[in-house]
Amino acid sequence: MAKAAINSHAPALYSLAVIQFNGSGGSKNDKDLRAGVALCARAGIFGHIDALRELGHCLQDGYGVRQNIAEGRRFLVQANARELAAARAGFFGHIDALRLGM
């Protein structure tokens, strides 16, 4: 997973962020919130919608980063817009495929 993250694989970056947030495999003291936020930001750059949403919540709540409610909401809105665009593209792609008899 680390090798994939080094190669900017967004799902791997997000998975590592979740591991950092949860302190998976260790104690509660093994959590690294700043690293989780940084990994979410990087995954978001590469289009990972859940990472953008997580980053928005972190900013709104001040979780691992200085609280910035307005910036957090901006990321949440961006994640929602991307999710809607992806859903629409999938839906209309399916309709086009049916029209073409695929």
MODELLER restraints for C-alpha pairs under 7 A, 6 or more apart:
rsr = mdl.restraints
at = mdl.atoms
rsr.add(forms.Gaussian(group=physical.xy_distance, feature=features.Distance(at['CA:1:A'], at['CA:12:A']), mean=5.72, stdev=0.5))
rsr.add(forms.Gaussian(group=physical.xy_distance, feature=features.Distance(at['CA:4:A'], at['CA:12:A']), mean=6.08, stdev=0.5))
rsr.add(forms.Gaussian(group=physical.xy_distance, feature=features.Distance(at['CA:5:A'], at['CA:12:A']), mean=5.13, stdev=0.5))
rsr.add(forms.Gaussian(group=physical.xy_distance, feature=features.Distance(at['CA:5:A'], at['CA:13:A']), mean=4.98, stdev=0.5))
rsr.add(forms.Gaussian(group=physical.xy_distance, feature=features.Distance(at['CA:10:A'], at['CA:43:A']), mean=4.52, stdev=0.5))
rsr.add(forms.Gaussian(group=physical.xy_distance, feature=features.Distance(at['CA:10:A'], at['CA:46:A']), mean=5.79, stdev=0.5))
rsr.add(forms.Gaussian(group=physical.xy_distance, feature=features.Distance(at['CA:10:A'], at['CA:48:A']), mean=5.88, stdev=0.5))
rsr.add(forms.Gaussian(group=physical.xy_distance, feature=features.Distance(at['CA:11:A'], at['CA:48:A']), mean=6.86, stdev=0.5))
rsr.add(forms.Gaussian(group=physical.xy_distance, feature=features.Distance(at['CA:13:A'], at['CA:39:A']), mean=5.68, stdev=0.5))
rsr.add(forms.Gaussian(group=physical.xy_distance, feature=features.Distance(at['CA:13:A'], at['CA:40:A']), mean=6.94, stdev=0.5))
rsr.add(forms.Gaussian(group=physical.xy_distance, feature=features.Distance(at['CA:13:A'], at['CA:43:A']), mean=5.42, stdev=0.5))
rsr.add(forms.Gaussian(group=physical.xy_distance, feature=features.Distance(at['CA:14:A'], at['CA:39:A']), mean=6.35, stdev=0.5))
rsr.add(forms.Gaussian(group=physical.xy_distance, feature=features.Distance(at['CA:14:A'], at['CA:40:A']), mean=5.65, stdev=0.5))
rsr.add(forms.Gaussian(group=physical.xy_distance, feature=features.Distance(at['CA:14:A'], at['CA:43:A']), mean=5.76, stdev=0.5))
rsr.add(forms.Gaussian(group=physical.xy_distance, feature=features.Distance(at['CA:14:A'], at['CA:51:A']), mean=5.95, stdev=0.5))
rsr.add(forms.Gaussian(group=physical.xy_distance, feature=features.Distance(at['CA:17:A'], at['CA:35:A']), mean=6.97, stdev=0.5))
rsr.add(forms.Gaussian(group=physical.xy_distance, feature=features.Distance(at['CA:17:A'], at['CA:36:A']), mean=4.10, stdev=0.5))
rsr.add(forms.Gaussian(group=physical.xy_distance, feature=features.Distance(at['CA:17:A'], at['CA:37:A']), mean=6.90, stdev=0.5))
rsr.add(forms.Gaussian(group=physical.xy_distance, feature=features.Distance(at['CA:17:A'], at['CA:39:A']), mean=5.14, stdev=0.5))
rsr.add(forms.Gaussian(group=physical.xy_distance, feature=features.Distance(at['CA:17:A'], at['CA:40:A']), mean=5.87, stdev=0.5))
rsr.add(forms.Gaussian(group=physical.xy_distance, feature=features.Distance(at['CA:18:A'], at['CA:36:A']), mean=6.54, stdev=0.5))
rsr.add(forms.Gaussian(group=physical.xy_distance, feature=features.Distance(at['CA:20:A'], at['CA:31:A']), mean=5.49, stdev=0.5))
rsr.add(forms.Gaussian(group=physical.xy_distance, feature=features.Distance(at['CA:20:A'], at['CA:32:A']), mean=5.20, stdev=0.5))
rsr.add(forms.Gaussian(group=physical.xy_distance, feature=features.Distance(at['CA:20:A'], at['CA:33:A']), mean=6.40, stdev=0.5))
rsr.add(forms.Gaussian(group=physical.xy_distance, feature=features.Distance(at['CA:20:A'], at['CA:35:A']), mean=6.47, stdev=0.5))
rsr.add(forms.Gaussian(group=physical.xy_distance, feature=features.Distance(at['CA:20:A'], at['CA:36:A']), mean=5.05, stdev=0.5))
rsr.add(forms.Gaussian(group=physical.xy_distance, feature=features.Distance(at['CA:21:A'], at['CA:31:A']), mean=5.60, stdev=0.5))
rsr.add(forms.Gaussian(group=physical.xy_distance, feature=features.Distance(at['CA:21:A'], at['CA:32:A']), mean=6.11, stdev=0.5))
rsr.add(forms.Gaussian(group=physical.xy_distance, feature=features.Distance(at['CA:21:A'], at['CA:33:A']), mean=5.35, stdev=0.5))
rsr.add(forms.Gaussian(group=physical.xy_distance, feature=features.Distance(at['CA:21:A'], at['CA:36:A']), mean=5.44, stdev=0.5))
rsr.add(forms.Gaussian(group=physical.xy_distance, feature=features.Distance(at['CA:22:A'], at['CA:31:A']), mean=5.91, stdev=0.5))
rsr.add(forms.Gaussian(group=physical.xy_distance, feature=features.Distance(at['CA:23:A'], at['CA:30:A']), mean=4.96, stdev=0.5))
rsr.add(forms.Gaussian(group=physical.xy_distance, feature=features.Distance(at['CA:23:A'], at['CA:31:A']), mean=4.04, stdev=0.5))
rsr.add(forms.Gaussian(group=physical.xy_distance, feature=features.Distance(at['CA:33:A'], at['CA:64:A']), mean=4.48, stdev=0.5))
rsr.add(forms.Gaussian(group=physical.xy_distance, feature=features.Distance(at['CA:34:A'], at['CA:64:A']), mean=4.79, stdev=0.5))
rsr.add(forms.Gaussian(group=physical.xy_distance, feature=features.Distance(at['CA:34:A'], at['CA:65:A']), mean=6.48, stdev=0.5))
rsr.add(forms.Gaussian(group=physical.xy_distance, feature=features.Distance(at['CA:37:A'], at['CA:55:A']), mean=6.30, stdev=0.5))
rsr.add(forms.Gaussian(group=physical.xy_distance, feature=features.Distance(at['CA:37:A'], at['CA:64:A']), mean=6.43, stdev=0.5))
rsr.add(forms.Gaussian(group=physical.xy_distance, feature=features.Distance(at['CA:40:A'], at['CA:51:A']), mean=4.82, stdev=0.5))
rsr.add(forms.Gaussian(group=physical.xy_distance, feature=features.Distance(at['CA:40:A'], at['CA:52:A']), mean=6.71, stdev=0.5))
rsr.add(forms.Gaussian(group=physical.xy_distance, feature=features.Distance(at['CA:40:A'], at['CA:55:A']), mean=5.97, stdev=0.5))
rsr.add(forms.Gaussian(group=physical.xy_distance, feature=features.Distance(at['CA:41:A'], at['CA:51:A']), mean=6.95, stdev=0.5))
rsr.add(forms.Gaussian(group=physical.xy_distance, feature=features.Distance(at['CA:41:A'], at['CA:52:A']), mean=6.88, stdev=0.5))
rsr.add(forms.Gaussian(group=physical.xy_distance, feature=features.Distance(at['CA:41:A'], at['CA:55:A']), mean=6.49, stdev=0.5))
rsr.add(forms.Gaussian(group=physical.xy_distance, feature=features.Distance(at['CA:43:A'], at['CA:51:A']), mean=6.02, stdev=0.5))
rsr.add(forms.Gaussian(group=physical.xy_distance, feature=features.Distance(at['CA:44:A'], at['CA:51:A']), mean=5.33, stdev=0.5))
rsr.add(forms.Gaussian(group=physical.xy_distance, feature=features.Distance(at['CA:44:A'], at['CA:52:A']), mean=4.93, stdev=0.5))
rsr.add(forms.Gaussian(group=physical.xy_distance, feature=features.Distance(at['CA:49:A'], at['CA:79:A']), mean=5.28, stdev=0.5))
rsr.add(forms.Gaussian(group=physical.xy_distance, feature=features.Distance(at['CA:49:A'], at['CA:82:A']), mean=6.87, stdev=0.5))
rsr.add(forms.Gaussian(group=physical.xy_distance, feature=features.Distance(at['CA:49:A'], at['CA:83:A']), mean=6.70, stdev=0.5))
rsr.add(forms.Gaussian(group=physical.xy_distance, feature=features.Distance(at['CA:52:A'], at['CA:75:A']), mean=5.94, stdev=0.5))
rsr.add(forms.Gaussian(group=physical.xy_distance, feature=features.Distance(at['CA:52:A'], at['CA:76:A']), mean=6.84, stdev=0.5))
rsr.add(forms.Gaussian(group=physical.xy_distance, feature=features.Distance(at['CA:52:A'], at['CA:79:A']), mean=5.65, stdev=0.5))
rsr.add(forms.Gaussian(group=physical.xy_distance, feature=features.Distance(at['CA:53:A'], at['CA:75:A']), mean=6.39, stdev=0.5))
rsr.add(forms.Gaussian(group=physical.xy_distance, feature=features.Distance(at['CA:53:A'], at['CA:76:A']), mean=5.13, stdev=0.5))
rsr.add(forms.Gaussian(group=physical.xy_distance, feature=features.Distance(at['CA:53:A'], at['CA:79:A']), mean=5.60, stdev=0.5))
rsr.add(forms.Gaussian(group=physical.xy_distance, feature=features.Distance(at['CA:56:A'], at['CA:72:A']), mean=3.92, stdev=0.5))
rsr.add(forms.Gaussian(group=physical.xy_distance, feature=features.Distance(at['CA:56:A'], at['CA:73:A']), mean=6.04, stdev=0.5))
rsr.add(forms.Gaussian(group=physical.xy_distance, feature=features.Distance(at['CA:56:A'], at['CA:75:A']), mean=4.81, stdev=0.5))
rsr.add(forms.Gaussian(group=physical.xy_distance, feature=features.Distance(at['CA:56:A'], at['CA:76:A']), mean=5.15, stdev=0.5))
rsr.add(forms.Gaussian(group=physical.xy_distance, feature=features.Distance(at['CA:57:A'], at['CA:72:A']), mean=6.08, stdev=0.5))
rsr.add(forms.Gaussian(group=physical.xy_distance, feature=features.Distance(at['CA:58:A'], at['CA:64:A']), mean=6.72, stdev=0.5))
rsr.add(forms.Gaussian(group=physical.xy_distance, feature=features.Distance(at['CA:58:A'], at['CA:65:A']), mean=6.86, stdev=0.5))
rsr.add(forms.Gaussian(group=physical.xy_distance, feature=features.Distance(at['CA:59:A'], at['CA:65:A']), mean=6.38, stdev=0.5))
rsr.add(forms.Gaussian(group=physical.xy_distance, feature=features.Distance(at['CA:59:A'], at['CA:66:A']), mean=6.83, stdev=0.5))
rsr.add(forms.Gaussian(group=physical.xy_distance, feature=features.Distance(at['CA:59:A'], at['CA:67:A']), mean=5.10, stdev=0.5))
rsr.add(forms.Gaussian(group=physical.xy_distance, feature=features.Distance(at['CA:59:A'], at['CA:68:A']), mean=5.24, stdev=0.5))
rsr.add(forms.Gaussian(group=physical.xy_distance, feature=features.Distance(at['CA:59:A'], at['CA:69:A']), mean=6.17, stdev=0.5))
rsr.add(forms.Gaussian(group=physical.xy_distance, feature=features.Distance(at['CA:59:A'], at['CA:71:A']), mean=6.79, stdev=0.5))
rsr.add(forms.Gaussian(group=physical.xy_distance, feature=features.Distance(at['CA:59:A'], at['CA:72:A']), mean=4.64, stdev=0.5))
rsr.add(forms.Gaussian(group=physical.xy_distance, feature=features.Distance(at['CA:60:A'], at['CA:67:A']), mean=5.78, stdev=0.5))
rsr.add(forms.Gaussian(group=physical.xy_distance, feature=features.Distance(at['CA:60:A'], at['CA:68:A']), mean=5.66, stdev=0.5))
rsr.add(forms.Gaussian(group=physical.xy_distance, feature=features.Distance(at['CA:60:A'], at['CA:69:A']), mean=4.24, stdev=0.5))
rsr.add(forms.Gaussian(group=physical.xy_distance, feature=features.Distance(at['CA:60:A'], at['CA:72:A']), mean=4.76, stdev=0.5))
rsr.add(forms.Gaussian(group=physical.xy_distance, feature=features.Distance(at['CA:60:A'], at['CA:73:A']), mean=6.93, stdev=0.5))
rsr.add(forms.Gaussian(group=physical.xy_distance, feature=features.Distance(at['CA:61:A'], at['CA:67:A']), mean=5.97, stdev=0.5))
